[in-house]
Amino acid sequence: MARVRIRVATLIDCSVLAELRYQFRAETGSATETKSRFVRRCASWMKKRLRSGSRRWRCWVLDDGKQLLGHICVQVFEKLPNPVKDEPELHAYVTNFYVIPEIRSHGFGKKLLDKSLSWCRAQGIDAIILWATPGSRSLYRRCGLAESADILELRHAAHLPRSRQ
């Protein structure tokens, strides 16, 4: 295998990232949108958020010089101002973490996750959240993430009709 490096995603990567996103989500459920329509919609969405200098979104890719082999994204969001000393006022949401099946279990996912977590620490993030698949929980635990007893979730979007644009 060629040398694989981790780098920050650029706007040029958005179409490939959208294709990988489709592949990732199609592995876990039945797609209800055509691939071509999804890739157009997702690439446009990504370009708006990954533009140069964006502090809210950051995405890293695994790149072997020929193709992208995986990715991870982080969205930073603010907490309300806090009068408590030494409590940072930023959180991060880790999402869209995917490595193509052919190179899984070779440590690339861990390196990608470590890169994103290191960046979060450098940004002064208070808490990092994510939704884990059953197969990824052990990786997250090895990287220091733990299940929290104080986060609650309400999923109602699955019951709402999706807006047409």
C-alpha positions as CSV (number, residue, x, y, z in Angstrom):
1,M,0.0,0.0,0.0
2,A,1.2,3.5,-0.8
3,R,2.0,5.9,2.0
4,V,-1.2,7.2,3.6
5,R,-1.2,10.7,5.1
6,I,-3.7,12.6,7.1
7,R,-4.5,16.1,5.9
8,V,-7.1,18.7,6.4
9,A,-9.8,18.4,3.7
10,T,-10.1,21.2,1.1
11,L,-13.0,22.4,-1.0
12,I,-11.6,20.2,-3.8
13,D,-12.3,17.1,-1.7
14,C,-16.0,17.9,-1.2
15,S,-17.4,15.7,-4.1
16,V,-15.3,12.7,-3.0
17,L,-16.2,13.3,0.6
18,A,-19.9,13.3,-0.4
19,E,-19.5,10.0,-2.3
20,L,-17.8,8.5,0.8
21,R,-20.6,9.8,3.0
22,Y,-23.1,8.1,0.8
23,Q,-21.1,4.8,0.9
24,F,-20.8,5.1,4.7
25,R,-24.5,5.7,5.3
26,A,-25.6,3.1,2.7
27,E,-23.6,0.5,4.7
28,T,-25.7,1.2,7.8
29,G,-29.2,1.6,6.2
30,S,-31.1,1.7,3.0
31,A,-30.6,4.9,1.0
32,T,-33.8,6.7,0.1
33,E,-32.1,9.2,-2.2
34,T,-30.3,8.5,-5.4
35,K,-26.5,8.6,-5.2
36,S,-26.1,11.4,-7.8
37,R,-28.7,13.7,-6.1
38,F,-27.2,13.0,-2.6
39,V,-23.6,13.7,-3.8
40,R,-24.7,17.0,-5.4
41,R,-26.6,18.1,-2.3
42,C,-24.0,16.9,0.2
43,A,-21.0,18.4,-1.7
44,S,-22.7,21.8,-1.8
45,W,-23.4,21.6,1.9
46,M,-19.8,20.6,2.7
47,K,-18.4,23.4,0.5
48,K,-20.3,26.0,2.5
49,R,-19.0,24.7,5.8
50,L,-15.4,23.7,4.9
51,R,-14.5,27.0,3.3
52,S,-11.0,28.3,4.2
53,G,-10.8,29.8,7.6
54,S,-14.0,28.2,9.0
55,R,-13.7,27.7,12.7
56,R,-17.0,25.8,13.1
57,W,-16.2,22.8,10.9
58,R,-13.0,20.9,10.3
59,C,-12.6,17.7,8.4
60,W,-9.5,15.4,7.9
61,V,-9.0,12.9,5.2
62,L,-6.8,9.8,4.7
63,D,-5.1,10.3,1.4
64,D,-2.7,7.9,-0.3
65,G,-2.0,10.3,-3.2
66,K,-4.4,8.6,-5.5
67,Q,-7.7,8.5,-3.6
68,L,-9.3,9.4,-0.3
69,L,-9.6,6.4,2.0
70,G,-11.4,7.8,4.9
71,H,-12.4,10.9,6.8
72,I,-13.6,12.4,10.1
73,C,-15.3,15.7,10.7
74,V,-15.7,17.9,13.8
75,Q,-18.2,20.7,14.3
76,V,-17.4,23.1,17.1
77,F,-20.3,24.8,18.9
78,E,-20.5,27.4,21.6
79,K,-21.8,27.0,25.1
80,L,-23.5,29.8,26.8
81,P,-21.1,32.1,28.7
82,N,-20.2,30.5,32.0
83,P,-19.2,32.3,35.3
84,V,-17.4,29.2,36.5
85,K,-13.6,29.4,36.4
86,D,-11.6,27.2,34.1
87,E,-14.5,25.7,32.2
88,P,-14.1,26.2,28.4
89,E,-17.1,27.6,26.5
90,L,-16.8,25.3,23.5
91,H,-18.0,21.8,22.7
92,A,-17.3,19.6,19.7
93,Y,-19.4,17.1,17.8
94,V,-17.4,14.3,16.0
95,T,-19.2,13.0,13.0
96,N,-18.8,11.4,9.6
97,F,-16.0,9.1,10.7
98,Y,-15.4,6.5,8.0
99,V,-12.6,4.4,6.7
100,I,-13.1,2.3,3.6
101,P,-13.6,-1.4,4.3
102,E,-10.4,-2.5,2.5
103,I,-8.1,-0.7,5.0
104,R,-10.0,-1.1,8.3
105,S,-8.2,-2.7,11.2
106,H,-4.8,-1.3,10.2
107,G,-4.7,1.6,12.6
108,F,-5.8,4.3,10.2
109,G,-9.1,5.0,11.9
110,K,-7.3,5.4,15.3
111,K,-4.8,7.8,13.7
112,L,-7.6,9.8,12.2
113,L,-9.6,9.9,15.4
114,D,-6.4,10.9,17.4
115,K,-5.8,13.7,15.0
116,S,-9.3,15.1,15.5
117,L,-9.2,14.7,19.3
118,S,-5.8,16.4,19.4
119,W,-7.1,19.4,17.4
120,C,-10.1,19.6,19.8
121,R,-7.7,19.8,22.8
122,A,-5.7,22.5,21.1
123,Q,-9.0,24.5,20.5
124,G,-9.8,24.4,24.2
125,I,-12.9,22.2,23.8
126,D,-14.7,21.3,27.0
127,A,-16.6,18.2,25.9
128,I,-16.6,16.1,22.7
129,I,-19.7,14.2,21.8
130,L,-20.5,11.6,19.1
131,W,-22.9,8.9,18.2
132,A,-21.1,5.5,18.1
133,T,-22.0,2.5,16.0
134,P,-21.7,-0.8,17.9
135,G,-18.6,-1.7,16.0
136,S,-16.8,1.6,16.8
137,R,-17.3,1.7,20.6
138,S,-14.1,-0.1,21.5
139,L,-12.0,2.3,19.3
140,Y,-13.6,5.3,21.0
141,R,-13.0,3.8,24.4
142,R,-9.3,3.1,23.6
143,C,-9.0,6.8,22.6
144,G,-10.3,8.0,25.9
145,L,-14.0,8.6,25.2
146,A,-16.5,7.3,27.7
147,E,-20.3,6.8,27.8
148,S,-21.9,9.6,29.7
149,A,-24.8,9.2,32.2
150,D,-25.8,12.9,31.9
151,I,-26.6,13.2,28.2
152,L,-30.2,12.7,27.1
153,E,-31.4,12.4,23.5
154,L,-34.7,12.9,21.8
155,R,-35.0,11.6,18.2
156,H,-38.1,12.9,16.5
157,A,-36.7,13.8,13.1
158,A,-37.3,10.3,11.8
159,H,-41.0,10.9,12.1
160,L,-41.1,14.2,10.3
161,P,-41.3,14.6,6.5
162,R,-38.1,15.7,5.0
163,S,-38.3,19.2,3.3
164,R,-37.8,19.3,-0.5
165,Q,-35.5,21.9,-1.8
